[in-house]
Amino acid sequence: MNRLTITANQVKTICWQEDKLIDWVGGKIYSLDGTCEELGQYYAYSFDSAVSSAGGQYVFIYQKLGTKGILLKNGELLREINRSYYFANAYEYPAVIATVGNKTYLIHCPIAYNQLDFEDVETGEIVTNIKGRNPDDRFHSRLELSPNGKYLMSRGWIWHPVDEVSLFNIKDCLNNPQLLDCPQFQPLVGVEINTASFLDNETILLSSTDEVLDEELCYSVLPPKHLARWNFNRNQFSEPVSFKSDFGNLFAIDVCKAWDMYRYPKIIDVNTGEILSYDSTIDTGKQQSSIIQNTADYPSIAYNRNTKQMAIKSLDVIHIFTP
């Protein structure tokens, strides 16, 4: 891996837009050549995270362990956004922006902690909040879209607590919002799944903890502290491999490699579990769940799925890693 470090004065948030990093709260655009451009806008609130639409027209700025966010269009405020207070100070705010046809939606949980909804960014209409919704008791978090934008993945948790992965077909859910109340696809492996990442449009990289839920099932499919590929359309799993170190949040680079951000940035071989490259001089925290309780111990990171680059905010610099 290669590392580039750029100066970033009092950076608040980091969000990729093509090959640049934008601090929407701090009001700056950072280019990888080290130059900085002022946005000329600031927000008097302790927002610390941001997600954007594919082209960067819409941006949602929020507090990762809070209830408050704001939705922007071309840098201008559209409206304030809120989520339920229930355990909001414990786990990551669920939010992602998706475009379906000519409509763009903020996908989040504005009605209840366990109810995923699609909000039209232009009108504010929550189009999936229909009569008859009866969502399962789960905490959605760490939302991610498949590369083609067809599927939505939630990497949240259920009580007591146990991390899990849920998957939904976006168009199907827009046609029938009740499909959001229970996962359409879910890896039933008998062990806690603490992190996952899309490898392609129908395959997800899964990793398990040492929390066994069904001993017979887990040892036949995905043992504790292993990773495997899961083709969710066929419900097929690859041969699991064990990690050669502790691990945390995974971000797929390609079908053979993934970033792991536990303690320090590293690239792992998903076929063997071996560490291919790492930089132990950069602290990336010890996140292994959507439940983090505080943000002080977890530096902000942002993954650019197009360029495969990882950005890490550290004091008054941003480190950019390229595989």
C-alpha positions as CSV (number, residue, x, y, z in Angstrom):
1,M,0.0,0.0,0.0
2,N,1.0,3.6,-0.5
3,R,0.3,6.5,1.9
4,L,-0.2,10.2,1.1
5,T,-0.6,12.7,3.9
6,I,-2.2,16.1,3.4
7,T,-2.6,19.0,5.8
8,A,-6.2,19.5,6.9
9,N,-6.9,22.3,9.3
10,Q,-9.5,21.5,11.9
11,V,-11.2,19.0,9.6
12,K,-14.7,17.9,10.9
13,T,-15.9,15.4,8.3
14,I,-14.4,13.6,5.3
15,C,-16.5,12.5,2.3
16,W,-15.2,11.5,-1.1
17,Q,-16.4,13.3,-4.2
18,E,-14.6,11.7,-7.2
19,D,-10.9,12.1,-6.3
20,K,-11.3,14.9,-3.8
21,L,-12.2,14.9,-0.1
22,I,-14.8,17.3,1.1
23,D,-15.3,18.5,4.7
24,W,-18.9,19.7,4.5
25,V,-19.0,20.8,8.1
26,G,-15.6,22.5,8.1
27,G,-16.3,24.1,4.7
28,K,-13.2,22.9,2.7
29,I,-12.4,20.8,-0.3
30,Y,-9.0,19.0,-0.2
31,S,-7.3,17.8,-3.4
32,L,-4.7,15.1,-3.3
33,D,-2.1,17.5,-4.5
34,G,-2.3,19.2,-1.1
35,T,-4.3,22.3,-2.3
36,C,-7.4,23.4,-0.3
37,E,-10.5,25.3,-1.5
38,E,-12.9,27.1,0.8
39,L,-16.6,26.2,0.5
40,G,-17.7,29.3,2.3
41,Q,-20.3,27.6,4.5
42,Y,-20.3,26.3,8.1
43,Y,-22.7,24.6,10.4
44,A,-23.0,25.5,14.1
45,Y,-23.5,22.0,15.4
46,S,-21.4,19.0,16.3
47,F,-21.9,17.1,13.1
48,D,-19.1,14.6,12.5
49,S,-20.2,12.4,9.5
50,A,-21.5,12.8,5.9
51,V,-22.8,10.7,3.0
52,S,-23.4,11.9,-0.5
53,S,-25.3,10.9,-3.6
54,A,-23.2,9.4,-6.4
55,G,-22.7,12.7,-8.2
56,G,-22.4,14.8,-5.0
57,Q,-25.5,16.9,-5.6
58,Y,-27.2,15.7,-2.4
59,V,-25.3,15.4,0.9
60,F,-26.6,14.3,4.3
61,I,-24.6,15.6,7.3
62,Y,-25.2,14.0,10.7
63,Q,-24.0,13.2,14.1
64,K,-22.9,9.6,14.1
65,L,-24.1,8.9,17.7
66,G,-26.8,11.5,17.8
67,T,-30.3,12.0,16.4
68,K,-29.8,15.1,14.3
69,G,-28.8,15.6,10.6
70,I,-29.3,18.1,7.8
71,L,-29.9,17.4,4.1
72,L,-28.2,19.6,1.5
73,K,-28.7,20.1,-2.3
74,N,-25.7,21.7,-4.1
75,G,-24.5,22.9,-0.7
76,E,-27.8,24.6,0.2
77,L,-29.9,23.4,3.2
78,L,-33.1,21.5,2.2
79,R,-34.3,20.5,5.7
80,E,-33.4,19.0,9.1
81,I,-33.5,15.2,9.6
82,N,-34.0,13.3,12.8
83,R,-34.0,9.7,14.1
84,S,-35.3,8.0,17.2
85,Y,-33.5,8.7,20.5
86,Y,-33.6,5.0,21.3
87,F,-29.9,3.8,21.9
88,A,-28.9,6.5,19.4
89,N,-25.9,7.3,21.6
90,A,-24.6,3.7,21.2
91,Y,-24.6,2.8,17.5
92,E,-23.9,4.4,14.1
93,Y,-26.6,6.5,12.5
94,P,-28.2,4.5,9.6
95,A,-28.1,6.6,6.4
96,V,-27.3,6.3,2.7
97,I,-28.4,8.1,-0.4
98,A,-29.7,6.1,-3.4
99,T,-31.0,7.1,-6.9
100,V,-33.6,4.9,-8.5
101,G,-34.6,6.0,-12.0
102,N,-35.0,9.7,-11.8
103,K,-35.7,9.8,-8.1
104,T,-33.2,10.2,-5.3
105,Y,-33.9,9.0,-1.8
106,L,-32.4,9.3,1.6
107,I,-32.6,5.9,3.2
108,H,-32.7,6.1,7.0
109,C,-34.9,5.4,10.0
110,P,-37.0,8.6,10.6
111,I,-40.1,6.9,12.0
112,A,-38.6,4.3,14.4
113,Y,-35.2,2.8,15.2
114,N,-36.3,-0.5,13.6
115,Q,-38.1,0.9,10.5
116,L,-36.1,1.5,7.3
117,D,-37.7,4.2,5.1
118,F,-37.1,5.9,1.8
119,E,-37.4,9.7,1.8
120,D,-37.7,11.6,-1.4
121,V,-34.9,14.2,-1.1
122,E,-36.7,16.8,-3.1
123,T,-40.2,16.7,-1.6
124,G,-39.5,15.2,1.9
125,E,-42.2,12.6,1.4
126,I,-41.4,9.3,3.2
127,V,-42.7,7.1,0.4
128,T,-42.4,3.8,2.3
129,N,-44.3,4.9,5.4
130,I,-47.5,3.2,4.6
131,K,-50.2,1.5,6.7
132,G,-49.5,-2.0,7.6
133,R,-45.8,-1.6,8.4
134,N,-44.7,-3.9,11.2
135,P,-40.9,-4.1,11.3
136,D,-38.9,-6.7,13.1
137,D,-37.1,-5.6,16.3
138,R,-33.7,-4.8,14.8
139,F,-31.4,-1.8,14.9
140,H,-30.3,-0.8,11.4
141,S,-26.9,0.7,10.9
142,R,-23.9,1.0,8.6
143,L,-26.0,1.1,5.4
144,E,-24.3,0.2,2.1
145,L,-25.5,0.0,-1.5
146,S,-24.4,-2.7,-4.0
147,P,-22.2,-1.3,-6.8
148,N,-25.1,-1.3,-9.2
149,G,-27.4,0.3,-6.6
150,K,-29.9,-2.5,-6.8
151,Y,-29.5,-3.8,-3.2
152,L,-29.4,-2.2,0.2
153,M,-27.4,-3.8,3.1
154,S,-27.8,-3.0,6.7
155,R,-25.0,-4.1,9.1
156,G,-26.8,-3.5,12.4
157,W,-27.7,-5.5,15.4
158,I,-30.4,-7.2,17.4
159,W,-30.8,-7.6,21.1
160,H,-28.9,-9.0,23.3
161,P,-26.8,-7.4,21.5
162,V,-25.6,-9.4,18.5
163,D,-24.4,-7.9,15.2
164,E,-26.1,-9.1,12.0
165,V,-26.4,-8.5,8.3
166,S,-29.7,-7.8,6.4
167,L,-30.2,-7.3,2.7
168,F,-33.0,-5.8,0.6
169,N,-33.9,-5.4,-3.1
170,I,-34.5,-1.6,-3.4
171,K,-37.0,-1.6,-6.3
172,D,-39.0,-4.4,-4.7
173,C,-39.2,-2.5,-1.4
174,L,-40.3,0.7,-3.1
175,N,-43.1,-1.3,-4.8
176,N,-44.0,-3.0,-1.5
177,P,-42.6,-1.2,1.6
178,Q,-43.6,-4.1,3.9
179,L,-40.6,-6.0,2.4
180,L,-38.5,-3.7,4.5
181,D,-39.9,-5.1,7.7
182,C,-38.0,-8.3,7.5
183,P,-34.8,-9.1,5.6
184,Q,-35.3,-10.4,2.1
185,F,-31.8,-12.0,2.3
186,Q,-29.9,-12.9,5.4
187,P,-26.9,-15.2,5.9
188,L,-28.1,-17.8,8.4
189,V,-24.7,-19.1,9.6
190,G,-25.2,-19.7,13.3
191,V,-22.5,-17.1,14.4
192,E,-22.4,-13.4,14.9
193,I,-21.6,-11.4,11.7
194,N,-19.9,-8.2,12.7
195,T,-18.9,-6.8,9.4
196,A,-19.6,-7.2,5.7
197,S,-18.9,-5.6,2.3
198,F,-20.1,-6.0,-1.2
199,L,-17.5,-7.8,-3.4
200,D,-19.7,-7.4,-6.5
201,N,-23.4,-7.1,-7.3
202,E,-24.4,-10.5,-5.9
203,T,-21.5,-11.4,-3.6
204,I,-20.8,-10.1,-0.1
205,L,-17.7,-10.7,2.0
206,L,-18.7,-11.7,5.6
207,S,-16.7,-12.0,8.8
208,S,-17.7,-13.7,12.0
209,T,-16.9,-13.1,15.7
210,D,-16.4,-15.7,18.4
211,E,-20.1,-15.3,19.4
212,V,-21.7,-18.7,18.6
213,L,-25.5,-18.7,18.1
214,D,-26.0,-22.2,16.7
215,E,-23.0,-24.5,17.2
216,E,-24.0,-27.1,14.7
217,L,-24.9,-24.6,12.0
218,C,-21.9,-22.3,12.4
219,Y,-19.2,-25.0,12.2
220,S,-20.8,-26.4,9.0
221,V,-21.0,-23.0,7.2
222,L,-19.0,-20.2,8.9
223,P,-16.9,-21.0,12.0
224,P,-16.1,-18.2,14.6
225,K,-13.5,-15.7,13.5
226,H,-13.5,-16.6,9.9
227,L,-14.5,-14.9,6.7
228,A,-16.3,-16.2,3.6
229,R,-17.9,-15.0,0.4
230,W,-21.7,-15.2,0.3
231,N,-23.6,-15.3,-3.0
232,F,-27.0,-14.1,-1.7
233,N,-29.0,-14.9,-4.8
234,R,-27.9,-18.5,-4.7
235,N,-27.4,-18.6,-0.9
236,Q,-24.0,-20.2,-1.4
237,F,-20.9,-19.7,0.7
238,S,-17.3,-20.1,-0.2
239,E,-14.9,-22.2,1.9
240,P,-14.3,-20.2,5.0
241,V,-10.8,-19.1,6.0
242,S,-9.5,-18.0,9.3
243,F,-8.1,-14.6,10.1
244,K,-4.4,-14.4,11.0
245,S,-5.0,-11.4,13.3
246,D,-7.8,-9.5,15.0
247,F,-10.1,-7.7,12.6
248,G,-12.8,-5.1,12.4
249,N,-14.5,-3.2,9.6
250,L,-13.9,-4.7,6.2
251,F,-14.1,-2.8,2.9
252,A,-13.8,-5.0,-0.3
253,I,-11.2,-3.9,-2.8
254,D,-11.8,-6.7,-5.3
255,V,-12.8,-10.3,-5.2
256,C,-9.4,-11.2,-3.7
257,K,-8.5,-8.3,-1.4
258,A,-10.1,-6.1,1.3
259,W,-9.2,-3.3,3.6
260,D,-9.4,-4.0,7.3
261,M,-9.4,-1.0,9.6
262,Y,-9.0,-2.6,13.0
263,R,-6.2,-0.9,15.0
264,Y,-4.3,0.2,11.8
265,P,-4.9,0.0,8.1
266,K,-4.1,-3.3,6.4
267,I,-4.9,-5.2,3.3
268,I,-5.9,-8.8,3.7
269,D,-6.1,-11.7,1.2
270,V,-9.7,-12.9,1.4
271,N,-8.7,-16.3,0.0
272,T,-6.2,-17.0,2.8
273,G,-6.9,-14.5,5.6
274,E,-3.2,-13.4,5.4
275,I,-2.2,-9.8,5.8
276,L,-0.6,-8.6,2.5
277,S,0.3,-5.1,3.6
278,Y,-0.1,-2.8,6.6
279,D,0.9,0.5,8.3
280,S,0.9,0.2,12.0
281,T,1.9,3.8,12.6
282,I,-1.6,5.0,11.9
283,D,-4.2,4.5,14.6
284,T,-7.7,3.6,13.2
285,G,-9.3,2.5,16.4
286,K,-10.8,-0.9,17.4
287,Q,-14.2,-0.9,15.8
288,Q,-15.7,-4.3,15.4
289,S,-19.4,-3.5,15.5
290,S,-22.0,-0.9,14.6
291,I,-22.1,-0.4,18.4
292,I,-19.3,2.0,19.3
293,Q,-20.6,3.9,22.4
294,N,-18.3,6.9,21.7
295,T,-16.5,8.5,18.7
296,A,-13.4,9.7,20.5
297,D,-11.7,6.3,20.1
298,Y,-12.7,5.8,16.4
299,P,-11.0,8.1,13.9
300,S,-13.2,9.1,10.9
301,I,-12.6,7.0,7.8
302,A,-14.0,7.2,4.3
303,Y,-13.7,4.6,1.5
304,N,-13.7,5.6,-2.2
305,R,-15.1,2.5,-3.8
306,N,-14.2,3.8,-7.3
307,T,-10.5,4.4,-6.7
308,K,-10.2,1.8,-3.8
309,Q,-8.6,4.5,-1.7
310,M,-9.0,4.8,2.1
311,A,-9.0,8.2,3.8
312,I,-8.3,8.5,7.6
313,K,-8.8,11.7,9.5
314,S,-6.1,12.2,12.2
315,L,-5.8,15.5,14.1
316,D,-4.9,18.2,11.5
317,V,-4.0,15.8,8.6
318,I,-5.7,13.3,6.4
319,H,-4.0,10.1,5.5
320,I,-4.9,8.6,2.1
321,F,-4.0,5.0,1.4
322,T,-3.9,3.4,-2.0
323,P,-3.7,-0.4,-2.4
